[in-house]
Amino acid sequence: MPELRCASLNTNGLNIPAKRGQILNFFKRQHIDVLFLQETHFKKTYTPIIKNIFYRNWYNACTPLKREKGVSIVLSNNIDFKKLDCMIDPEGRYILLKGMIDDKIYTFANIYAPNDKQIGFLKNVFKVLDPFLEGSLILGGDFNLTPEPKLDASSGKSRVSSKNLKQFNDILREHLLVDIWRVLHPNTKDFSYYSQLHKSHSRIDFFLILQKDIEYDVKLLSDHAPVILHLKYGQLENRISSWVLNDSLLNRDSNVGHISSQLELFFKENLSGNKCDSLIW
């Protein structure tokens, strides 16, 4: 598999067969392998039987009673995916899927964050995701927040407080994740959503990953634009390609105490005797 292509889209409802077919055919023409769909509006007691010859493998998180929320991860028939595990939010806000493609393990996480209390929601997702995660993580979805309001919102303002945005960035650092589109386009204004209510554009749909090629595509049958992620085979490493200190670990007293004791032990054992200077350094 020379390339793995992922796409994320808030569909604003997928129960209408014609709309569903148009969206899936669009992504088929884009050669998308993995779809991250939000607001599918599938109900747990009635999930439509989807007979699409290109996208037969559906993993759905549905709401129990109403046709609202809902997220799906959809796999193309072109990839040989061997499922290892799947975790589904009973409220239809997130789905975690783990499996193998060409002997490489991937964890796909698709989320649809609420319009408020996004940080608490993300913290709860990571409590589930951290022990579940294996291999390479691709986390996408509708986050309902703008990471950098001056660039990600046409108004230049965020409906999320600066304190909560700082907590969002702390979560990314702690889990070694980046908003890859922003990394590749550090000074570019581009938007994925237009709010009729607020008459404003914003970028609230994105992928969190380490570093790969991502681009925005045209708007499609929804009030959100799809986000398309291109992964060159062999480029996506497990978690991180080179070691760096996760400085958030230094905020925990237990970690600081352990590191201090290990440093004392290291110098005690290596400063005496004929030790190499480079080892001490």
Secondary structure, 3 states (H helix, E strand, C coil): CCEEEEEEEECCCCCCHHHHHHHHHHHHHCCCCEEEEECCCCECCECCCCCCCCCCEEEEECECCCCCCCEEEEECCCCCEEEEEEEECCCCCEEEEEEEECCEEEEEEEEECCCCCHHHHHHHHHHHHHHHCCCEEEEEEECCCCCCHHHHECCCCCCCCHHHHHHHHHHHHHCCCEEHHHHHCCCCCCCCEEECCCCEEECCEEEEECCCEEEECCCCCCCECCEEEEEECCCCCCCCCCCCCCHHHHHCHHHHHHHHHHHHHHHHHHCCCCCCHHHHC
